[in-house]
Amino acid sequence: MKTEHSTQSTDIDTLIHQALAGSKPALEAIIKAIQDDVFYLALRMLANPENAREATQDILIKVMTKLSSFRFESQFKTWVYALASNHLISEKKLRDRELTLTFEDYSADLESDLQSPASLRERPDYQTLLNELRISCTIAMLLCLKPTLRIAYILGEILQLDHSEASEILTITKVNFRKQLSRAREMVTTFTKRNCSLVSQQAQCSCEKKLTGAINRQRVRPDNIFFDTGSKNSYQQLKNALSDTQQALKTVNLQSDITHYKSIDDFSLILDDIVEEYSGKNHSLLQ
């Protein structure tokens, strides 16, 4: 009897064969099946939704151009994550654009410009603004990790991939992956305990105290909410949940309680535009 996972694998393998034979609908279906996972991985790596959108398009182009190199020896999603991870780690355009951020710098920033949110509490969108700040801060925190540690943390701690699969994605040994994941986990946990009041009552920074300054600096824009949209929990719900969580699990629960955001675009619907743009650079797809 086929499991759901094996059925999905068979379905995607069939689509790949059809796409390689020239079927545009099959290629569109493949892109639609993977674009949300690629976008979420890019978002967790880059923190900025627009940068993640651009990276997602570039990665999907790589998937299309390299599709003939997929050998059906691993799960297709594993192969896609490998392409995506390599792009997110090594693409010069992304590295040049990325903020140079350290845990020390981020800690100093979090402890500055703290003030009472008294004037904001009566706003009907107060909880939304708190959640927008909470999620954006939680995601941005990972920028303090160097890219190789960040991707290991995302794959192993946030996406909860099996270590064998994650090491295959990153083309490193399982021992090496465990070391990278352990180091990243320790750094993120230590920082969060020291700086986030949702995790530790001793931390100076809280979203409530940080919100006024974040709005003034346009780090949170009430007219342009992204992260709170479709969030699993409100700020208060997560705060209540974390208060009942064992200390050892608070950091990972904070990082995991972030919606698996869908891609900003449906790239399968603009496939013609992507192909035209890419082909205009003297490349051809599906060679």
KEKE-3310 file (N, C-alpha, C; in steps of 0.2 Angstrom, whole numbers, plus 5000, padded with zeros to 4 digits):
npx = (5004:5003:5010:5005:5016:5025:5016:5015:5028:5029:5020:5026:5038:5033:5028:5040:5047:5038:5039:5052:5051:5045:5033:5024:5013:5016:5028:5024:5016:5026:5033:5024:5022:5033:5036:5032:5039:5052:5052:5049:5061:5070:5066:5068:5082:5086:5078:5072:5057:5056:5069:5069:5059:5065:5076:5069:5064:5076:5081:5071:5072:5085:5081:5073:5082:5091:5085:5086:5097:5093:5093:5084:5087:5086:5074:5064:5061:5072:5083:5079:5080:5093:5099:5093:5099:5112:5112:5108:5118:5129:5128:5134:5127:5118:5125:5132:5122:5117:5115:5128:5129:5130:5129:5132:5130:5117:5111:5114:5106:5093:5092:5091:5082:5070:5054:5038:5023:5011:5004:5000:4993:4979:4976:4967:4974:4984:4989:4992:5003:5012:5014:5019:5031:5037:5039:5047:5058:5062:5065:5075:5085:5092:5101:5112:5120:5133:5131:5133:5130:5118:5110:5110:5104:5091:5087:5089:5083:5072:5065:5065:5072:5077:5093:5101:5096:5097:5111:5114:5108:5116:5128:5138:5146:5136:5141:5147:5137:5129:5138:5138:5124:5123:5131:5125:5113:5116:5121:5110:5101:5107:5108:5095:5089:5096:5091:5078:5062:5051:5056:5064:5062:5071:5077:5080:5074:5058:5044:5033:5040:5048:5041:5036:5048:5051:5041:5043:5055:5052:5053:5043:5029:5013:5005:5009:5009:5016:5022:5013:5002:4991:4997:5001:4998:4992:5001:4999:4994:5005:5014:5008:5008:5022:5025:5021:5030:5043:5060:5070:5064:5059:5066:5067:5053:5049:5056:5050:5036:5031:5023:5022:5026:5017:5023:5026:5022:5013:5023:5021:5011:5017:5027:5030:5035:5046:5054:5055:5063:5074:5079:5082:5094:5103:5102:5096:5082:5079:5089)
npy = (4994:5011:5025:5042:5050:5043:5042:5056:5058:5050:5056:5069:5065:5060:5072:5078:5071:5073:5087:5088:5082:5092:5098:5112:5114:5104:5109:5121:5116:5109:5120:5127:5118:5119:5132:5139:5133:5136:5150:5152:5146:5155:5167:5165:5164:5177:5187:5199:5202:5206:5204:5190:5186:5190:5181:5169:5168:5168:5156:5147:5148:5142:5129:5125:5126:5117:5105:5093:5087:5081:5066:5057:5050:5054:5062:5074:5086:5087:5089:5101:5109:5108:5115:5127:5131:5131:5142:5153:5153:5156:5165:5180:5192:5192:5191:5203:5212:5209:5213:5218:5210:5208:5198:5205:5219:5218:5216:5228:5237:5232:5235:5249:5264:5261:5263:5268:5261:5268:5277:5270:5259:5260:5258:5250:5241:5237:5224:5218:5226:5223:5210:5210:5216:5207:5195:5200:5204:5191:5184:5192:5191:5179:5183:5187:5175:5167:5163:5149:5143:5148:5142:5129:5129:5133:5123:5112:5115:5123:5119:5106:5095:5078:5073:5066:5070:5084:5085:5080:5089:5100:5095:5090:5080:5070:5071:5084:5092:5091:5097:5110:5113:5112:5122:5133:5133:5134:5147:5155:5152:5157:5170:5174:5171:5181:5193:5193:5197:5188:5176:5177:5184:5193:5200:5215:5221:5222:5218:5227:5239:5242:5245:5259:5266:5257:5260:5273:5273:5266:5253:5245:5246:5253:5254:5244:5229:5214:5202:5198:5194:5181:5174:5162:5163:5177:5191:5191:5178:5170:5175:5171:5157:5154:5157:5146:5137:5125:5131:5127:5125:5137:5146:5139:5137:5150:5153:5144:5147:5154:5158:5148:5155:5159:5160:5176:5179:5170:5160:5151:5156:5167:5162:5162:5176:5174:5165:5172:5183:5177:5170:5180:5184:5177:5163:5146:5137:5121:5113)
npz = (5000:4995:5004:5008:5007:4998:4987:4984:4980:4969:4960:4958:4952:4940:4935:4933:4923:4913:4911:4907:4895:4888:4893:4897:4906:4916:4921:4926:4936:4944:4949:4956:4966:4974:4977:4989:4999:4995:4996:5010:5016:5010:5016:5030:5029:5024:5030:5025:5016:5002:4997:4999:4990:4978:4978:4978:4966:4958:4962:4958:4945:4944:4947:4936:4926:4929:4930:4922:4928:4939:4947:4952:4963:4976:4987:4978:4984:4993:4984:4979:4990:4992:4981:4983:4996:4994:4985:4993:5002:4995:4985:4978:4976:4986:4997:4997:4999:5011:5029:5040:5054:5071:5086:5097:5093:5090:5102:5109:5101:5104:5117:5117:5116:5123:5129:5137:5130:5131:5124:5113:5117:5116:5103:5090:5082:5090:5096:5084:5079:5089:5087:5074:5076:5085:5077:5066:5073:5079:5067:5061:5071:5068:5058:5064:5065:5055:5038:5035:5048:5050:5040:5044:5056:5053:5045:5053:5066:5065:5053:5056:5050:5046:5052:5043:5030:5031:5031:5019:5010:5013:5009:5018:5031:5043:5056:5055:5052:5064:5073:5068:5069:5083:5088:5083:5088:5102:5102:5098:5108:5120:5117:5116:5128:5136:5130:5127:5133:5132:5134:5145:5161:5166:5155:5147:5136:5128:5118:5120:5125:5115:5104:5101:5097:5087:5077:5075:5069:5057:5057:5060:5051:5052:5041:5032:5035:5036:5042:5053:5046:5045:5055:5067:5081:5092:5099:5112:5115:5112:5121:5133:5131:5131:5144:5151:5146:5147:5151:5143:5131:5127:5118:5105:5103:5102:5090:5081:5081:5070:5056:5042:5029:5014:4996:4990:4977:4964:4956:4946:4938:4932:4924:4910:4910:4918:4910:4898:4903:4908:4897:4889:4893:4886:4889:4890:4894:4903:4897)
capx = (5000:5007:5009:5004:5023:5027:5012:5017:5035:5028:5017:5031:5043:5029:5028:5047:5048:5033:5042:5058:5048:5042:5026:5024:5009:5020:5033:5020:5014:5032:5035:5018:5022:5039:5038:5031:5045:5058:5051:5050:5068:5074:5064:5071:5089:5087:5074:5068:5052:5057:5075:5067:5055:5069:5080:5065:5063:5082:5081:5066:5075:5090:5078:5071:5088:5095:5080:5088:5102:5090:5094:5079:5091:5084:5068:5065:5062:5079:5087:5077:5083:5101:5100:5091:5103:5119:5111:5107:5124:5135:5126:5137:5122:5114:5130:5134:5116:5116:5117:5133:5125:5133:5124:5133:5127:5109:5109:5114:5101:5087:5092:5091:5076:5065:5049:5031:5019:5005:5000:4998:4988:4972:4975:4964:4979:4990:4991:4995:5009:5017:5016:5024:5038:5040:5041:5052:5064:5064:5068:5081:5090:5096:5106:5119:5124:5136:5127:5133:5127:5111:5106:5110:5099:5085:5085:5088:5079:5065:5061:5066:5073:5081:5100:5104:5093:5100:5118:5114:5107:5122:5134:5143:5144:5131:5144:5148:5130:5127:5142:5135:5118:5124:5134:5120:5107:5119:5122:5103:5098:5110:5106:5087:5088:5099:5089:5070:5058:5046:5060:5067:5060:5077:5079:5078:5070:5051:5041:5029:5044:5052:5036:5036:5054:5051:5037:5046:5061:5049:5055:5036:5025:5006:5001:5012:5010:5018:5023:5007:4997:4991:5001:4997:4995:4993:5007:4997:4993:5012:5017:5004:5010:5029:5025:5020:5034:5050:5065:5074:5061:5057:5069:5065:5046:5049:5058:5045:5030:5031:5019:5026:5023:5017:5027:5022:5020:5013:5028:5019:5007:5022:5032:5032:5039:5053:5057:5057:5068:5080:5081:5085:5101:5107:5102:5090:5079:5078:5094)
capy = (5000:5017:5030:5048:5053:5040:5044:5063:5058:5047:5062:5074:5062:5060:5079:5080:5067:5077:5094:5087:5081:5099:5100:5118:5113:5100:5113:5125:5112:5108:5127:5128:5113:5120:5139:5141:5130:5139:5156:5152:5145:5161:5172:5164:5166:5184:5191:5204:5198:5207:5200:5183:5185:5190:5175:5163:5168:5165:5149:5143:5148:5137:5122:5124:5125:5111:5100:5087:5084:5077:5059:5053:5046:5057:5066:5080:5092:5087:5091:5108:5113:5109:5121:5134:5132:5133:5149:5157:5154:5158:5170:5186:5197:5192:5193:5210:5216:5207:5217:5215:5210:5203:5197:5211:5225:5218:5216:5235:5240:5230:5239:5256:5267:5258:5268:5265:5261:5270:5281:5265:5253:5260:5257:5243:5236:5236:5217:5217:5229:5219:5203:5211:5217:5201:5191:5202:5203:5184:5182:5196:5188:5174:5187:5187:5169:5167:5160:5142:5141:5150:5137:5123:5131:5133:5116:5107:5117:5126:5115:5099:5090:5073:5075:5063:5074:5090:5084:5079:5096:5104:5091:5089:5074:5071:5074:5091:5095:5091:5102:5117:5114:5113:5128:5139:5132:5137:5155:5158:5151:5161:5177:5175:5171:5187:5199:5193:5196:5183:5170:5178:5190:5197:5203:5222:5222:5219:5221:5233:5245:5243:5247:5266:5267:5254:5263:5280:5271:5263:5246:5242:5251:5251:5253:5239:5223:5207:5196:5196:5191:5174:5172:5156:5166:5184:5192:5189:5171:5167:5177:5166:5150:5154:5158:5139:5132:5124:5136:5124:5125:5143:5149:5135:5138:5157:5153:5140:5150:5159:5155:5145:5160:5157:5164:5183:5178:5163:5160:5147:5160:5172:5157:5165:5181:5172:5162:5177:5187:5173:5168:5187:5184:5172:5157:5143:5133:5114:5109)
capz = (5000:4995:5008:5005:5005:4992:4981:4982:4977:4962:4957:4956:4947:4934:4932:4931:4916:4908:4910:4903:4888:4885:4895:4901:4912:4921:4924:4931:4942:4949:4952:4961:4972:4978:4978:4996:5003:4994:4999:5017:5017:5009:5021:5036:5029:5022:5034:5021:5011:4995:4996:4999:4984:4972:4979:4976:4958:4955:4964:4954:4938:4944:4947:4930:4921:4931:4931:4919:4932:4944:4945:4955:4968:4982:4986:4974:4989:4996:4979:4978:4996:4991:4976:4987:5002:4990:4982:4999:5006:4991:4980:4979:4976:4992:5002:4996:5001:5018:5034:5044:5061:5077:5092:5102:5090:5090:5109:5110:5098:5108:5124:5117:5114:5126:5132:5138:5124:5134:5119:5108:5119:5114:5095:5088:5079:5095:5096:5077:5079:5094:5084:5068:5079:5088:5072:5063:5077:5079:5061:5060:5075:5064:5054:5068:5063:5049:5034:5036:5054:5050:5036:5048:5062:5050:5042:5059:5072:5063:5048:5059:5045:5049:5051:5037:5025:5031:5029:5011:5007:5013:5006:5023:5035:5048:5061:5054:5053:5071:5076:5066:5072:5090:5089:5081:5094:5108:5101:5098:5114:5124:5115:5117:5135:5138:5127:5125:5139:5131:5136:5151:5164:5167:5149:5147:5130:5127:5112:5122:5126:5109:5099:5099:5093:5080:5073:5073:5064:5052:5057:5060:5048:5053:5034:5028:5039:5032:5046:5057:5042:5045:5061:5071:5087:5093:5103:5119:5115:5112:5128:5138:5130:5133:5151:5153:5143:5150:5149:5138:5125:5125:5112:5099:5102:5099:5083:5077:5081:5064:5050:5036:5024:5006:4992:4988:4970:4962:4951:4941:4934:4928:4921:4904:4911:4920:4905:4894:4906:4908:4890:4886:4895:4882:4892:4888:4900:4902:4892)
cpx = (5004:5005:5008:5011:5025:5023:5014:5024:5034:5025:5022:5036:5039:5029:5035:5048:5044:5036:5048:5057:5045:5036:5027:5019:5012:5025:5030:5018:5020:5033:5030:5019:5028:5040:5037:5037:5051:5058:5052:5057:5072:5072:5067:5079:5090:5083:5069:5063:5054:5063:5073:5063:5060:5074:5076:5065:5070:5083:5077:5069:5081:5087:5076:5077:5092:5091:5082:5094:5099:5090:5089:5082:5089:5077:5069:5065:5069:5083:5085:5080:5090:5102:5099:5096:5110:5118:5111:5113:5129:5134:5129:5132:5119:5119:5132:5128:5115:5119:5123:5131:5129:5128:5125:5130:5119:5107:5109:5108:5094:5087:5091:5084:5070:5060:5042:5027:5012:5001:4997:4993:4981:4970:4972:4969:4985:4993:4995:5002:5014:5019:5021:5031:5041:5042:5047:5059:5067:5068:5075:5087:5095:5102:5113:5123:5127:5131:5127:5130:5120:5107:5105:5105:5092:5082:5084:5083:5072:5061:5061:5067:5078:5089:5103:5102:5097:5107:5119:5113:5113:5129:5140:5141:5139:5135:5145:5142:5128:5131:5139:5129:5118:5126:5129:5115:5110:5119:5115:5100:5101:5108:5099:5086:5090:5095:5081:5066:5053:5049:5062:5065:5065:5079:5076:5073:5063:5048:5037:5034:5047:5047:5036:5042:5054:5047:5040:5052:5059:5051:5048:5032:5017:5003:5004:5014:5011:5018:5017:5002:4997:4995:4997:4994:4996:4999:5005:4997:5000:5015:5014:5007:5017:5029:5025:5025:5041:5055:5069:5071:5058:5060:5067:5057:5045:5050:5053:5039:5029:5028:5024:5023:5023:5021:5023:5019:5018:5017:5025:5014:5011:5028:5034:5036:5046:5057:5060:5063:5075:5083:5084:5092:5105:5107:5096:5088:5079:5083:5096)
cpy = (5006:5022:5037:5051:5050:5041:5051:5062:5055:5052:5067:5071:5061:5067:5081:5077:5071:5084:5093:5085:5087:5101:5106:5117:5109:5104:5118:5122:5111:5115:5128:5124:5115:5127:5141:5139:5134:5146:5157:5151:5152:5167:5171:5165:5173:5189:5196:5201:5200:5204:5193:5182:5185:5183:5169:5163:5165:5158:5144:5143:5142:5130:5121:5122:5119:5105:5093:5084:5081:5070:5054:5048:5048:5060:5072:5086:5093:5091:5099:5112:5113:5114:5127:5136:5135:5141:5154:5158:5157:5163:5177:5192:5198:5193:5200:5214:5215:5212:5214:5216:5205:5203:5203:5217:5224:5218:5224:5238:5238:5234:5246:5258:5263:5263:5264:5266:5264:5273:5276:5260:5254:5259:5250:5238:5235:5229:5215:5220:5225:5213:5204:5213:5211:5196:5193:5202:5196:5182:5185:5193:5183:5177:5187:5181:5170:5162:5152:5139:5143:5145:5131:5124:5130:5126:5111:5109:5120:5122:5107:5094:5085:5075:5072:5067:5080:5090:5083:5085:5100:5101:5091:5082:5075:5074:5081:5095:5096:5096:5109:5118:5116:5120:5134:5139:5136:5145:5158:5158:5156:5168:5179:5175:5178:5193:5199:5192:5191:5176:5171:5184:5195:5201:5210:5224:5219:5222:5228:5239:5247:5246:5254:5268:5264:5257:5270:5279:5268:5256:5242:5248:5249:5250:5248:5233:5217:5201:5194:5193:5184:5171:5167:5159:5173:5184:5189:5182:5168:5169:5172:5159:5149:5154:5151:5134:5131:5128:5133:5124:5131:5146:5145:5136:5145:5157:5149:5143:5156:5155:5153:5149:5157:5162:5171:5182:5171:5162:5156:5151:5166:5168:5160:5171:5179:5169:5167:5181:5183:5171:5175:5188:5179:5165:5153:5138:5125:5111:5103)
cpz = (5000:5001:5005:5003:4998:4986:4979:4978:4970:4958:4954:4951:4940:4931:4930:4924:4911:4906:4906:4896:4885:4887:4899:4907:4918:4924:4928:4937:4947:4952:4957:4967:4977:4980:4985:5000:5002:4996:5006:5019:5016:5014:5027:5035:5028:5027:5030:5016:5004:4993:4995:4992:4978:4972:4977:4969:4955:4957:4960:4947:4938:4944:4940:4925:4923:4932:4928:4923:4938:4943:4949:4961:4975:4981:4982:4979:4992:4991:4978:4984:4995:4986:4980:4992:4999:4988:4988:5002:5002:4986:4982:4980:4983:4998:5003:4999:5009:5023:5038:5051:5065:5082:5097:5099:5091:5097:5111:5107:5102:5114:5124:5115:5117:5130:5132:5131:5126:5128:5113:5110:5117:5106:5094:5085:5084:5095:5089:5077:5083:5090:5078:5071:5082:5083:5068:5067:5078:5073:5060:5065:5072:5060:5057:5067:5056:5044:5035:5042:5054:5046:5040:5053:5059:5048:5048:5064:5070:5058:5051:5054:5048:5047:5045:5031:5025:5029:5022:5008:5007:5011:5012:5027:5040:5054:5061:5055:5060:5074:5074:5069:5080:5092:5088:5086:5100:5108:5101:5104:5119:5123:5117:5124:5138:5136:5126:5131:5138:5134:5143:5154:5166:5161:5149:5142:5130:5121:5114:5122:5120:5104:5096:5095:5087:5075:5070:5068:5058:5051:5057:5057:5048:5046:5030:5032:5035:5037:5051:5053:5042:5051:5065:5078:5088:5098:5110:5120:5116:5119:5133:5137:5132:5141:5154:5150:5147:5147:5143:5131:5123:5119:5106:5098:5099:5092:5078:5077:5076:5058:5045:5030:5017:5002:4990:4982:4969:4955:4945:4936:4930:4925:4915:4905:4913:4914:4900:4896:4906:4901:4887:4888:4892:4885:4889:4893:4898:4896:4895)
residu = (MET:LYS:THR:GLU:HIS:SER:THR:GLN:SER:THR:ASP:ILE:ASP:THR:LEU:ILE:HIS:GLN:ALA:LEU:ALA:GLY:SER:LYS:PRO:ALA:LEU:GLU:ALA:ILE:ILE:LYS:ALA:ILE:GLN:ASP:ASP:VAL:PHE:TYR:LEU:ALA:LEU:ARG:MET:LEU:ALA:ASN:PRO:GLU:ASN:ALA:ARG:GLU:ALA:THR:GLN:ASP:ILE:LEU:ILE:LYS:VAL:MET:THR:LYS:LEU:SER:SER:PHE:ARG:PHE:GLU:SER:GLN:PHE:LYS:THR:TRP:VAL:TYR:ALA:LEU:ALA:SER:ASN:HIS:LEU:ILE:SER:GLU:LYS:LYS:LEU:ARG:ASP:ARG:GLU:LEU:THR:LEU:THR:PHE:GLU:ASP:TYR:SER:ALA:ASP:LEU:GLU:SER:ASP:LEU:GLN:SER:PRO:ALA:SER:LEU:ARG:GLU:ARG:PRO:ASP:TYR:GLN:THR:LEU:LEU:ASN:GLU:LEU:ARG:ILE:SER:CYS:THR:ILE:ALA:MET:LEU:LEU:CYS:LEU:LYS:PRO:THR:LEU:ARG:ILE:ALA:TYR:ILE:LEU:GLY:GLU:ILE:LEU:GLN:LEU:ASP:HIS:SER:GLU:ALA:SER:GLU:ILE:LEU:THR:ILE:THR:LYS:VAL:ASN:PHE:ARG:LYS:GLN:LEU:SER:ARG:ALA:ARG:GLU:MET:VAL:THR:THR:PHE:THR:LYS:ARG:ASN:CYS:SER:LEU:VAL:SER:GLN:GLN:ALA:GLN:CYS:SER:CYS:GLU:LYS:LYS:LEU:THR:GLY:ALA:ILE:ASN:ARG:GLN:ARG:VAL:ARG:PRO:ASP:ASN:ILE:PHE:PHE:ASP:THR:GLY:SER:LYS:ASN:SER:TYR:GLN:GLN:LEU:LYS:ASN:ALA:LEU:SER:ASP:THR:GLN:GLN:ALA:LEU:LYS:THR:VAL:ASN:LEU:GLN:SER:ASP:ILE:THR:HIS:TYR:LYS:SER:ILE:ASP:ASP:PHE:SER:LEU:ILE:LEU:ASP:ASP:ILE:VAL:GLU:GLU:TYR:SER:GLY:LYS:ASN:HIS:SER:LEU:LEU:GLN)
# end
